[in-house]
Amino acid sequence: MTAPLPEISSLWMDTAARAPRFPAQAGTTQCDVAIIGGGYTGLSTAHHLTQAGLAPVVLEASRIGWGASGRNGGVVSAKFRISSADIAGTYDLAMARRMAQIANESVELIGELVDTCNIPDAGFMMSGNLKCAHNAVSMDKLRAEQQWLATNMGDTGLRIQSAAEVAEETGSRDFVGGLLNPHGGLIHPLNFVRGLAESVSRAGVPVFEQSPVRAMRRDGERMLLETPSGTVSAKQVVIATNAYSDLTPATVQVQRTLVPFRSALIATEPLTTPAFAKLLATNRSYTETRRMMRWFRRAGDRILFGGRGAFGKADSAAATDALRRKMVAIFPELASVQVTHRWSGLVGMTLDSVPHVGRLDPYVSYAVGYNGAGVAMSTLMGRYLARIVQGETPELGLLWAPHLKKLPFYPVREPAVRMVAGWYQFLDAIGR
């Protein structure tokens, strides 16, 4: 029997409204589609396959919400790491518009699933995102972005905010202005993923926890997947393991398409005095324009602060200490406030900055590489994976990857990540 993966301590674990438990797979299980991974992508795929009349099975290596779906910051955003203007410049305006449609569809689907799957404690709210400019150069770029999107994409909902407006909204005078984007919101990520699991289970989908797929092979016209206590026989397989594709040998093929980047988070103790009421009072998500981006939001009466720059295979005190220093630099009022929660998780990055969705072969489909904006996008990919499994080839713009794009420098990925991060930190330090 494989030893259970270690439990993850986080704010979400301590505030979750639900803690469902599902059995481990044992014996022989027959299904139409075996889904490897019980996060947003896998559970959304199961939901949409069930609606199409197929019989899926979900195989989770640990507990539902153990991976990125339960560790992220709960920011729901309609974006890709590559901008619409860059997509239009490299490809054409039609491609930029299709990618924007996909991004907006991803946020809309979150709201739909919260309603149809009856997950009110997900706490989903469409409150928008404010991108905060850390210097004049960044502010000029935000103005240009707003103008380009209005002129070329017809998106007139974005609004420039002055330094005074950003200070009024955030409670911080660390920024010179910002760009308010209404296409996004906040969610309790662990309640959401656990709610999805309960919903598909109620619909008759077997959800198995503590069931890593040790091996996968063809058996005539079916696929056989081996777990520690049994076997699953399926007509089709979906790999939905993203940055945690290294947990089992069965998903090593997609693992080699990703750069794993560790993202860390901290949460303060409850802030109950009136002095703290001014901080992030509008309940949006907030991001910086620095290359080594930090982001922040309220989570109830706490401040949640996150960012990249953590390295290695486990939580790092150095990374969360650095986050706390940055948080206090932006919000000096928090200097004496206790940090009660520190945790981290992996982000699946791709070289071209967009997710990859496609088929490994006629029997195996996959979706990976959400590049740090995966709450909405990974959920949407479940809708499209369900269509791919049924033989469709949906129009996915730059996301469609019929052939795996393996990293050319995979064996040295970790030193490469550190080198790039160091360069970004240097550019931020000199104001470039």
DRENLUMDO-212879 format. One record per residue (C-alpha): residue in one letter; y, z, x. Coordinates in nm, 2 decimals, m for minus. Each point is the difference from the previous one (the first is absolute). Layout:
type_yy_zz_xx
A_Y_Z_X
...
***
This chain:
type_yy_zz_xx
M_0.00_0.00_0.00
T_0.35_m0.09_0.13
A_0.23_0.30_0.06
P_0.29_0.00_m0.25
L_0.33_m0.11_0.13
P_0.25_0.29_0.05
E_0.22_0.11_m0.28
I_0.37_m0.10_0.02
S_0.26_0.26_m0.08
S_0.32_m0.14_m0.15
L_0.27_0.07_m0.26
W_m0.19_m0.23_m0.24
M_m0.32_0.19_0.04
D_0.18_0.33_m0.08
T_0.18_m0.14_m0.31
A_m0.26_m0.23_m0.15
A_m0.06_0.05_m0.37
R_m0.35_m0.12_0.01
A_m0.30_0.02_0.25
P_m0.28_m0.21_m0.14
R_m0.33_0.00_0.19
F_m0.25_m0.29_m0.01
P_m0.36_m0.01_0.12
A_m0.13_m0.16_0.32
Q_m0.19_m0.32_m0.04
A_m0.38_0.05_0.01
G_m0.30_m0.21_m0.07
T_0.05_m0.37_m0.10
T_0.31_m0.11_m0.19
Q_0.03_m0.35_m0.16
C_0.35_m0.15_m0.07
D_0.20_m0.31_m0.02
V_0.25_0.10_0.26
A_m0.02_0.27_0.27
I_0.34_0.12_0.10
I_0.03_0.17_0.34
G_0.29_0.24_m0.01
G_0.12_0.23_m0.28
G_0.38_m0.03_0.06
Y_0.26_m0.19_m0.20
T_m0.14_m0.34_0.08
G_m0.36_0.08_m0.07
L_0.06_0.19_m0.33
S_0.25_m0.26_m0.12
T_m0.27_m0.27_0.07
A_m0.25_0.20_m0.20
H_0.24_0.04_m0.29
H_0.07_m0.37_m0.02
L_m0.36_m0.10_0.05
T_m0.10_0.23_m0.29
Q_0.27_m0.16_m0.22
A_m0.16_m0.34_0.08
G_m0.35_0.12_m0.11
L_m0.15_0.05_0.34
A_m0.19_0.31_0.13
P_0.15_0.13_0.33
V_m0.10_0.30_0.21
V_0.25_0.19_0.23
L_m0.12_0.14_0.33
E_0.23_0.25_0.17
A_m0.08_0.13_0.35
S_0.17_0.34_m0.07
R_0.17_0.13_m0.31
I_0.23_m0.20_m0.23
G_0.35_0.02_0.15
W_m0.12_0.10_0.35
G_0.15_m0.31_0.16
A_0.34_m0.17_m0.02
S_0.00_0.01_m0.38
G_0.02_0.38_0.00
R_0.21_0.05_0.32
N_0.29_m0.23_m0.05
G_0.36_0.09_m0.09
G_m0.03_m0.11_m0.36
V_0.27_m0.27_0.03
V_m0.05_m0.30_m0.23
S_0.18_m0.30_0.14
A_0.02_m0.37_m0.07
K_0.03_m0.13_0.35
F_m0.17_m0.15_0.31
R_0.09_0.08_0.36
I_0.12_m0.36_0.03
S_0.31_m0.07_m0.19
S_0.05_m0.27_m0.27
A_0.26_m0.17_0.22
D_m0.24_m0.02_0.29
I_m0.28_m0.13_m0.22
A_0.23_m0.27_m0.13
G_0.11_m0.09_0.35
T_m0.35_m0.02_0.14
Y_m0.16_m0.17_m0.31
D_0.23_m0.09_m0.30
L_0.18_0.16_m0.29
A_m0.29_m0.06_m0.23
M_m0.22_0.22_0.22
A_0.26_0.27_0.01
R_0.03_0.00_m0.38
R_m0.38_0.02_m0.04
M_m0.02_0.29_0.24
A_0.27_0.18_m0.19
Q_m0.18_m0.06_m0.33
I_m0.32_0.16_0.15
A_0.20_0.30_0.13
N_0.17_0.06_m0.34
E_m0.34_m0.04_m0.17
S_m0.15_0.27_0.22
V_0.26_0.26_m0.12
E_m0.04_m0.11_m0.37
L_m0.38_0.05_0.03
I_0.04_0.37_0.11
G_0.19_0.07_m0.32
E_m0.27_m0.19_m0.20
L_m0.29_0.19_0.15
V_0.17_0.34_m0.04
D_0.03_m0.08_m0.37
T_m0.33_m0.17_m0.07
C_m0.21_0.24_0.22
N_0.18_0.30_m0.15
I_0.13_0.16_0.33
P_0.32_0.18_m0.11
D_m0.03_0.25_0.29
A_0.05_m0.29_0.24
G_0.37_0.07_m0.07
F_0.09_m0.37_0.04
M_0.38_m0.06_m0.02
M_0.19_m0.32_0.06
S_0.29_0.15_0.18
G_0.06_m0.26_0.27
N_0.04_0.01_0.37
L_0.31_0.05_0.21
K_0.00_m0.16_0.35
C_0.24_0.20_0.21
A_0.18_m0.17_0.29
H_0.02_0.20_0.32
N_0.28_m0.22_0.16
A_0.24_m0.28_m0.07
V_m0.23_m0.27_0.12
S_m0.27_0.11_m0.24
M_0.25_0.02_m0.28
D_0.11_m0.36_0.06
K_m0.37_m0.10_m0.03
L_m0.03_0.18_m0.33
R_0.30_m0.18_m0.14
A_m0.14_m0.33_0.12
E_m0.34_0.08_m0.16
Q_0.16_0.09_m0.33
Q_0.20_m0.33_0.00
W_m0.29_m0.21_0.10
L_m0.23_0.14_m0.27
A_0.27_m0.04_m0.27
T_0.07_m0.36_0.10
N_m0.35_m0.13_0.07
M_m0.23_0.22_m0.20
G_0.22_0.09_m0.30
D_m0.05_0.37_0.07
T_0.33_0.15_m0.10
G_m0.13_0.35_m0.05
L_0.06_0.12_0.36
R_0.32_0.19_0.06
I_0.19_0.09_0.32
Q_0.10_0.36_0.03
S_0.28_0.13_0.22
A_m0.04_0.28_0.25
A_0.16_0.24_m0.25
E_m0.24_m0.11_m0.28
V_m0.31_0.04_0.23
A_0.13_0.35_0.10
E_0.05_0.09_m0.36
E_m0.35_m0.12_m0.10
T_m0.20_0.13_0.30
G_0.20_0.30_0.11
S_0.02_m0.13_0.35
R_0.29_m0.15_0.20
D_m0.23_m0.16_0.26
F_0.04_m0.35_m0.15
V_0.27_m0.26_m0.02
G_m0.11_m0.15_m0.33
G_m0.31_m0.13_m0.17
L_m0.17_m0.25_m0.23
L_m0.14_0.12_m0.33
N_m0.30_m0.19_m0.13
P_m0.12_0.09_m0.35
H_m0.34_m0.17_0.05
G_m0.21_0.31_0.09
G_m0.07_0.36_m0.07
L_m0.20_0.31_0.08
I_m0.35_0.13_m0.08
H_m0.23_0.29_0.07
P_m0.25_m0.21_0.20
L_m0.30_0.23_m0.02
N_0.03_0.05_m0.37
F_0.02_m0.37_m0.04
V_m0.31_m0.09_0.20
R_m0.20_0.28_m0.16
G_0.12_m0.11_m0.34
L_m0.12_m0.36_0.07
A_m0.34_0.13_0.11
E_m0.04_0.20_m0.32
S_0.11_m0.29_m0.21
V_m0.25_m0.25_0.14
S_m0.27_0.27_m0.01
R_0.07_0.05_m0.38
A_m0.03_m0.38_m0.03
G_m0.36_0.02_0.13
V_0.06_m0.08_0.37
P_m0.22_0.21_0.24
V_0.24_0.15_0.25
F_m0.19_0.14_0.30
E_0.16_0.24_0.26
Q_m0.14_0.10_0.34
S_m0.17_m0.34_0.00
P_0.10_m0.20_0.31
V_m0.15_m0.34_0.03
R_m0.20_0.01_0.32
A_m0.12_m0.36_m0.01
M_0.03_m0.31_m0.21
R_m0.22_m0.31_0.00
R_m0.10_m0.30_m0.21
D_m0.31_0.01_m0.21
G_m0.05_m0.34_m0.15
E_0.28_m0.04_m0.26
R_0.10_0.36_0.02
M_0.16_0.24_0.24
L_m0.17_0.33_0.10
L_0.22_0.29_0.11
E_m0.16_0.31_0.16
T_0.14_0.35_m0.06
P_m0.13_0.32_0.15
S_m0.22_0.07_m0.30
G_m0.06_m0.34_m0.16
T_0.06_m0.37_m0.05
V_0.24_m0.20_m0.21
S_m0.09_m0.35_m0.10
A_0.29_m0.22_m0.11
K_0.08_m0.36_m0.07
Q_0.34_0.03_0.17
V_0.17_0.25_0.24
V_0.37_0.10_0.03
I_0.12_0.17_0.31
A_0.30_0.22_m0.08
T_0.01_0.23_0.30
N_0.33_m0.11_0.17
A_0.10_0.22_0.30
Y_m0.32_0.21_m0.04
S_m0.23_m0.30_0.05
D_m0.13_0.17_0.32
L_m0.19_0.27_m0.20
T_m0.31_m0.21_m0.04
P_m0.16_m0.30_0.19
A_m0.01_m0.20_m0.32
T_0.37_m0.06_0.00
V_0.06_m0.06_0.37
Q_0.09_m0.36_m0.06
V_0.32_0.08_m0.19
Q_0.07_0.29_0.23
R_0.07_m0.24_0.28
T_0.28_m0.18_m0.20
L_0.22_0.32_m0.01
V_0.22_0.20_0.23
P_m0.04_0.36_m0.10
F_0.34_0.18_0.00
R_0.01_0.38_m0.07
S_0.27_0.11_m0.24
A_0.09_0.37_m0.02
L_0.15_0.21_m0.28
I_0.15_0.34_m0.04
A_0.10_0.19_m0.32
T_0.24_0.30_m0.03
E_m0.05_0.32_m0.18
P_0.14_0.00_m0.36
L_0.38_m0.03_0.00
T_0.13_0.22_m0.28
T_0.36_0.08_0.09
P_0.30_m0.20_m0.14
A_0.09_m0.11_0.35
F_m0.30_m0.22_0.02
A_0.05_m0.16_m0.35
K_0.23_m0.27_0.16
L_m0.27_m0.13_0.23
L_m0.17_m0.32_m0.13
A_0.10_0.10_m0.35
T_m0.07_m0.34_m0.16
N_m0.37_0.02_0.08
R_m0.02_m0.34_0.17
S_m0.18_m0.09_0.31
Y_0.22_m0.04_0.31
T_m0.06_m0.19_0.32
E_0.20_m0.05_0.33
T_0.08_m0.33_0.16
R_m0.12_0.11_0.35
R_m0.30_m0.19_0.14
M_m0.20_0.33_0.02
M_0.08_0.05_m0.36
R_0.01_0.34_m0.16
W_m0.02_0.04_m0.38
F_0.05_0.29_m0.23
R_m0.01_0.11_m0.37
R_m0.03_0.30_m0.22
A_m0.33_0.12_m0.11
G_0.08_0.25_m0.28
D_0.22_0.26_0.16
R_m0.10_m0.09_0.36
I_0.12_m0.26_0.25
L_m0.27_m0.24_0.13
F_0.09_m0.17_0.33
G_m0.22_m0.26_0.17
G_m0.01_m0.26_0.27
R_m0.19_m0.19_0.26
G_m0.05_0.09_0.36
A_m0.31_0.22_m0.01
F_m0.28_m0.11_0.22
G_m0.37_0.08_0.05
K_m0.28_0.06_m0.24
A_0.12_0.33_m0.15
D_0.31_0.19_m0.12
S_0.25_0.06_0.28
A_0.23_0.31_0.02
A_0.23_m0.20_0.23
A_0.04_m0.27_m0.27
T_0.07_0.24_m0.28
D_0.24_0.21_0.22
A_0.19_m0.32_0.07
L_0.02_m0.07_m0.37
R_0.14_0.35_m0.07
R_0.27_m0.05_0.27
K_0.10_m0.33_m0.16
M_0.00_0.15_m0.34
V_0.23_0.27_0.11
A_0.23_m0.25_0.17
I_0.04_m0.18_m0.33
F_0.01_0.31_m0.21
P_0.13_0.29_0.21
E_m0.03_0.23_m0.31
L_m0.38_m0.01_0.06
A_0.02_0.16_0.35
S_m0.12_0.34_m0.12
V_m0.24_m0.14_m0.26
Q_m0.37_0.04_0.06
V_m0.23_m0.30_0.02
T_m0.32_0.09_m0.20
H_m0.20_m0.32_0.03
R_m0.06_m0.24_0.28
W_m0.25_m0.29_m0.01
S_m0.05_m0.36_0.10
G_m0.20_m0.31_m0.08
L_m0.06_m0.36_0.12
V_0.19_m0.30_m0.10
G_m0.17_m0.34_0.02
M_0.25_m0.24_0.18
T_m0.05_m0.38_0.04
L_0.15_m0.23_0.26
D_0.17_m0.21_m0.26
S_0.13_0.30_m0.20
V_m0.16_m0.09_m0.33
P_m0.33_0.11_m0.16
H_m0.31_m0.22_0.04
V_m0.22_m0.08_m0.30
G_m0.30_m0.24_0.00
R_m0.37_m0.04_0.04
L_m0.22_0.06_0.30
D_m0.27_m0.22_m0.15
P_m0.12_m0.09_m0.35
Y_m0.11_0.35_m0.06
V_0.26_0.23_0.15
S_0.37_0.02_m0.08
Y_0.27_0.23_0.15
A_0.36_0.11_m0.01
V_0.17_0.18_0.29
G_0.32_0.05_0.19
Y_0.27_0.15_m0.22
N_0.23_0.08_0.29
G_0.13_0.33_m0.13
A_0.10_m0.12_m0.35
G_m0.34_0.03_m0.16
V_0.02_0.22_m0.31
A_0.09_m0.29_m0.23
M_m0.13_m0.29_0.20
S_m0.35_0.14_0.07
T_m0.03_0.07_m0.37
L_0.11_m0.35_m0.09
M_m0.26_m0.15_0.24
G_m0.27_0.16_m0.22
R_0.11_m0.23_m0.28
Y_m0.02_m0.31_0.22
L_m0.33_0.10_0.17
A_m0.16_0.03_m0.35
R_0.11_m0.36_m0.05
I_m0.13_m0.12_0.34
V_m0.34_0.16_m0.07
Q_m0.01_m0.20_m0.32
G_0.04_m0.32_0.20
E_0.38_m0.06_m0.04
T_0.24_m0.08_0.28
P_0.32_0.16_m0.11
E_0.34_m0.11_0.13
L_0.08_0.28_0.25
G_0.25_m0.16_0.22
L_m0.01_0.13_0.36
L_m0.26_0.27_m0.10
W_m0.29_m0.25_m0.04
A_m0.21_0.02_0.31
P_m0.32_m0.21_m0.04
H_m0.08_0.07_0.36
L_0.02_0.34_0.18
K_0.29_0.02_0.24
K_m0.15_0.22_0.27
L_0.23_0.17_0.24
P_0.00_m0.17_0.34
F_0.06_0.33_0.19
Y_m0.22_0.23_m0.22
P_m0.15_0.20_0.29
V_0.35_0.10_0.12
R_0.16_0.05_m0.34
E_0.09_0.37_0.04
P_0.19_m0.04_0.33
A_0.17_m0.31_m0.15
V_0.11_0.20_m0.30
R_0.14_0.27_0.23
M_0.19_m0.26_0.21
V_0.16_m0.16_m0.30
A_0.09_0.33_m0.15
G_0.16_0.11_0.33
W_0.21_m0.33_0.00
Y_0.11_0.06_m0.36
Q_0.10_0.36_0.08
F_0.20_m0.13_0.30
L_0.19_m0.26_m0.21
D_0.07_0.26_m0.27
A_0.13_0.24_0.27
I_0.25_m0.26_0.14
G_0.11_m0.10_m0.35
R_m0.14_m0.35_0.00
***
